[in-house]
Amino acid sequence: MSVNIKKDFGGSRVRKPDLSTLVYGKVPPQAPEMEEAVLGAVMLEKDKLAEVLEIIQSEDCFYVDANQKIYAAIRRLFDKGQPVDLLTVTDELRKSGDLEIVGGAYYITRLTMSVLSSAHVEAHARIIMEKFIQRELIRISGAVISDAYEDSTDVFDLLDKAESNLYEITDKHLRKNFKSLKEVLVRTVHEIEEAKNKKDDMTGVPTGFTGLDKLTSGWQKTDLIILAARPAVGKTAFCLNLAMNAAMQSPKPFPVAFFSLEMGATQLVKRMLAAVTEVNMDAITKGRMQEHEFVQMTQRMNKLAAAPIFLDDQAALNIFELRAKSRRLKQKHDIQLIIIDYLQLMQASIDKGGNREQEISKISRDLKALAKELEVPIIALSQLNRSVETRKESKVPQLSDLRESGAIEQDADMVMFLYRPEYYGINNDAMGNTIEGETHIHVAKHRNGSTDTVKVRFIKEFQKFTDLPDDGFGDDGGGGGFTPFKEGPNPQAGIRRDPSEFGGSKLFIPNGFQTMPSKANNVNWDDEDGLSLRQPFRKSNPDDDDQAPF
């Protein structure tokens, strides 16, 4: 069909044709012969039905109405566990009242008689799916074109709707096929060999904290990690530190995508500047820096500028937008870690329906699916409910404290809680030492490893987390390990061994440790009559015959 393009003779501009006329009068993509061949093969050979069901998920994929009803009847028989053949399908259609609509028993018999061979039924089913996807794309595009002409249409809602409709096609009809054990085994052995050849135990994206790296071996691909805490404990600051530790890793940086639904990009960058340059956060925010602080910031900010961190501060982000943006970042920049701040601010879809708990459950499921699709770890921040505050015993968060949905802990591969004792007014430990800034990373769930608590230090003025210094009782600054006491010098514990012949006793005084001379040094070992003191500490009493020499 030719398209009539009218020219504006008053000028040189040519009016573009109406897009709706380009598909007018055209027959939608279809393959009725393939549909008949697939249905006939399924009714003739029962083994072929499993192959077809893997490809064609719904009867809507068929173009001819009669074929749709026949395939629906076949699916019902399969779900009931009944055999599928010419007679059972005819009987099922008779029960549902659709037998005469599809053309009677004659049409069903003709389907089986038209099949020459069922050897290529899988290829025929894929052609049916291709034609269906083409029709769906035409339908979605036509709806988008129609809505785009309406002045009352919100353009952002239209984009969301178009994107969600396109993703629905992929999600429902283009699923990955199964893999053989041999194929997965070869890939697994290859990963084990790579891990074996590494000098360290890191198999994923490094966290930047010694104890946490030992516990997790880094953030693993396809994992969904939930990080939860009460407000103002430091969730965002901690995740920014995780992003910088991964992206500024030497010699191999890991690109990171950071989606912030709570804070703006400028606020995030100020926090990162404070952590990297070690300039007071308050001074950076207010712009009241000393001259040397400004010089220090400008000198160190180049390292941060080179870090492959991609920020997105769109508010009310829904799961479809997140998926689309993450896919683009993966394709363009090969991101290795996704961080979301935070889960409860996300929207499941543009449609308003269901309660909030169901919405959060869908978000957590979709995040796990996205992690598997892109093969990257996803860290999602989450709020805790107020039951932590009302609990009289320990204030350490538990899995039951996760807010709004129990599905979060079910879908997550790892659940971590941040706990700061000083948040609840605990400023000293049992020995009376200050624990200002001490933060406990409590790994409450670890699907592929052990659970433990790792302690780090939070330097609030710099918005920076660091490892706790080793105290001589653990090998990772609070990771839960215990190192047995070893003989020898231990300067951190204040013990120094004297290599002299007789050694010496150690006496603690306010100014430090002091070596005192041994009394054995004053004994005259050359006296034949017995031991005597060269320089006794006090005068002996002559009447005291049993006086000990020292």
Secondary structure in CASP SS format (residue, H / E / C, confidence):
PFRMAT SS
TARGET T0000
AUTHOR 0000-0000-0000
METHOD secondary structure of the structure
MODEL  1
M C 1.00
S C 1.00
V C 1.00
N C 1.00
I C 1.00
K C 1.00
K E 1.00
D C 1.00
F C 1.00
G C 1.00
G C 1.00
S C 1.00
R C 1.00
V E 1.00
R C 1.00
K C 1.00
P C 1.00
D C 1.00
L H 1.00
S H 1.00
T H 1.00
L C 1.00
V C 1.00
Y C 1.00
G C 1.00
K C 1.00
V C 1.00
P C 1.00
P C 1.00
Q C 1.00
A C 1.00
P H 1.00
E H 1.00
M H 1.00
E H 1.00
E H 1.00
A H 1.00
V H 1.00
L H 1.00
G H 1.00
A H 1.00
V H 1.00
M H 1.00
L H 1.00
E C 1.00
K C 1.00
D C 1.00
K H 1.00
L H 1.00
A H 1.00
E H 1.00
V H 1.00
L H 1.00
E H 1.00
I H 1.00
I C 1.00
Q C 1.00
S C 1.00
E H 1.00
D H 1.00
C H 1.00
F C 1.00
Y C 1.00
V C 1.00
D H 1.00
A H 1.00
N H 1.00
Q H 1.00
K H 1.00
I H 1.00
Y H 1.00
A H 1.00
A H 1.00
I H 1.00
R H 1.00
R H 1.00
L H 1.00
F H 1.00
D H 1.00
K H 1.00
G C 1.00
Q C 1.00
P C 1.00
V C 1.00
D C 1.00
L H 1.00
L H 1.00
T H 1.00
V H 1.00
T H 1.00
D H 1.00
E H 1.00
L H 1.00
R H 1.00
K H 1.00
S H 1.00
G C 1.00
D C 1.00
L H 1.00
E H 1.00
I H 1.00
V H 1.00
G C 1.00
G H 1.00
A H 1.00
Y H 1.00
Y H 1.00
I H 1.00
T H 1.00
R H 1.00
L H 1.00
T H 1.00
M H 1.00
S C 1.00
V C 1.00
L C 1.00
S C 1.00
S C 1.00
A C 1.00
H C 1.00
V H 1.00
E H 1.00
A H 1.00
H H 1.00
A H 1.00
R H 1.00
I H 1.00
I H 1.00
M H 1.00
E H 1.00
K H 1.00
F H 1.00
I H 1.00
Q H 1.00
R H 1.00
E H 1.00
L H 1.00
I H 1.00
R H 1.00
I H 1.00
S H 1.00
G H 1.00
A H 1.00
V H 1.00
I H 1.00
S H 1.00
D H 1.00
A H 1.00
Y C 1.00
E C 1.00
D C 1.00
S C 1.00
T C 1.00
D C 1.00
V H 1.00
F H 1.00
D H 1.00
L H 1.00
L H 1.00
D H 1.00
K H 1.00
A H 1.00
E H 1.00
S H 1.00
N H 1.00
L H 1.00
Y H 1.00
E H 1.00
I H 1.00
T H 1.00
D H 1.00
K H 1.00
H H 1.00
L C 1.00
R C 1.00
K C 1.00
N C 1.00
F C 1.00
K C 1.00
S C 1.00
L H 1.00
K H 1.00
E H 1.00
V H 1.00
L H 1.00
V H 1.00
R H 1.00
T H 1.00
V H 1.00
H H 1.00
E H 1.00
I H 1.00
E H 1.00
E H 1.00
A H 1.00
K H 1.00
N H 1.00
K C 1.00
K C 1.00
D C 1.00
D C 1.00
M C 1.00
T C 1.00
G C 1.00
V E 1.00
P C 1.00
T C 1.00
G C 1.00
F C 1.00
T H 1.00
G H 1.00
L H 1.00
D H 1.00
K H 1.00
L H 1.00
T H 1.00
S C 1.00
G C 1.00
W E 1.00
Q C 1.00
K C 1.00
T C 1.00
D C 1.00
L E 1.00
I E 1.00
I E 1.00
L E 1.00
A E 1.00
A E 1.00
R C 1.00
P C 1.00
A C 1.00
V C 1.00
G C 1.00
K H 1.00
T H 1.00
A H 1.00
F H 1.00
C H 1.00
L H 1.00
N H 1.00
L H 1.00
A H 1.00
M H 1.00
N H 1.00
A H 1.00
A H 1.00
M C 1.00
Q C 1.00
S C 1.00
P C 1.00
K C 1.00
P C 1.00
F C 1.00
P C 1.00
V E 1.00
A E 1.00
F E 1.00
F E 1.00
S E 1.00
L C 1.00
E C 1.00
M C 1.00
G C 1.00
A H 1.00
T H 1.00
Q H 1.00
L H 1.00
V H 1.00
K H 1.00
R H 1.00
M H 1.00
L H 1.00
A H 1.00
A H 1.00
V H 1.00
T H 1.00
E C 1.00
V C 1.00
N C 1.00
M H 1.00
D H 1.00
A H 1.00
I H 1.00
T H 1.00
K H 1.00
G C 1.00
R C 1.00
M C 1.00
Q C 1.00
E H 1.00
H H 1.00
E H 1.00
F H 1.00
V H 1.00
Q H 1.00
M H 1.00
T H 1.00
Q H 1.00
R H 1.00
M H 1.00
N H 1.00
K H 1.00
L H 1.00
A H 1.00
A C 1.00
A C 1.00
P C 1.00
I E 1.00
F E 1.00
L E 1.00
D E 1.00
D C 1.00
Q C 1.00
A C 1.00
A C 1.00
L C 1.00
N E 1.00
I H 1.00
F H 1.00
E H 1.00
L H 1.00
R H 1.00
A H 1.00
K H 1.00
S H 1.00
R H 1.00
R H 1.00
L H 1.00
K H 1.00
Q H 1.00
K H 1.00
H H 1.00
D C 1.00
I C 1.00
Q C 1.00
L E 1.00
I E 1.00
I E 1.00
I E 1.00
D E 1.00
Y C 1.00
L H 1.00
Q H 1.00
L H 1.00
M C 1.00
Q E 1.00
A C 1.00
S C 1.00
I C 1.00
D C 1.00
K C 1.00
G C 1.00
G C 1.00
N C 1.00
R H 1.00
E H 1.00
Q H 1.00
E H 1.00
I H 1.00
S H 1.00
K H 1.00
I H 1.00
S H 1.00
R H 1.00
D H 1.00
L H 1.00
K H 1.00
A H 1.00
L H 1.00
A H 1.00
K H 1.00
E H 1.00
L H 1.00
E C 1.00
V C 1.00
P C 1.00
I E 1.00
I E 1.00
A E 1.00
L E 1.00
S E 1.00
Q E 1.00
L E 1.00
N C 1.00
R C 1.00
S H 1.00
V H 1.00
E H 1.00
T H 1.00
R C 1.00
K C 1.00
E C 1.00
S C 1.00
K C 1.00
V C 1.00
P C 1.00
Q C 1.00
L H 1.00
S H 1.00
D H 1.00
L E 1.00
R C 1.00
E C 1.00
S C 1.00
G C 1.00
A H 1.00
I H 1.00
E H 1.00
Q H 1.00
D H 1.00
A C 1.00
D C 1.00
M E 1.00
V E 1.00
M E 1.00
F E 1.00
L E 1.00
Y E 1.00
R C 1.00
P H 1.00
E H 1.00
Y H 1.00
Y H 1.00
G C 1.00
I C 1.00
N C 1.00
N E 1.00
D C 1.00
A C 1.00
M C 1.00
G C 1.00
N C 1.00
T E 1.00
I C 1.00
E C 1.00
G C 1.00
E E 1.00
T E 1.00
H E 1.00
I E 1.00
H E 1.00
V E 1.00
A E 1.00
K E 1.00
H E 1.00
R C 1.00
N C 1.00
G C 1.00
S C 1.00
T C 1.00
D E 1.00
T E 1.00
V E 1.00
K E 1.00
V E 1.00
R E 1.00
F E 1.00
I E 1.00
K H 1.00
E H 1.00
F H 1.00
Q C 1.00
K E 1.00
F E 1.00
T E 1.00
D E 1.00
L C 1.00
P C 1.00
D C 1.00
D C 1.00
G C 1.00
F C 1.00
G C 1.00
D C 1.00
D C 1.00
G C 1.00
G C 1.00
G C 1.00
G C 1.00
G C 1.00
F C 1.00
T C 1.00
P C 1.00
F C 1.00
K C 1.00
E C 1.00
G C 1.00
P C 1.00
N E 1.00
P H 1.00
Q H 1.00
A H 1.00
G C 1.00
I E 1.00
R C 1.00
R C 1.00
D C 1.00
P C 1.00
S C 1.00
E C 1.00
F C 1.00
G C 1.00
G C 1.00
S E 1.00
K E 1.00
L E 1.00
F E 1.00
I E 1.00
P C 1.00
N C 1.00
G E 1.00
F E 1.00
Q E 1.00
T E 1.00
M E 1.00
P C 1.00
S C 1.00
K H 1.00
A H 1.00
N H 1.00
N H 1.00
V E 1.00
N E 1.00
W C 1.00
D C 1.00
D C 1.00
E C 1.00
D C 1.00
G C 1.00
L C 1.00
S E 1.00
L E 1.00
R C 1.00
Q C 1.00
P C 1.00
F C 1.00
R C 1.00
K C 1.00
S C 1.00
N C 1.00
P C 1.00
D C 1.00
D C 1.00
D C 1.00
D C 1.00
Q C 1.00
A C 1.00
P C 1.00
F C 1.00
END
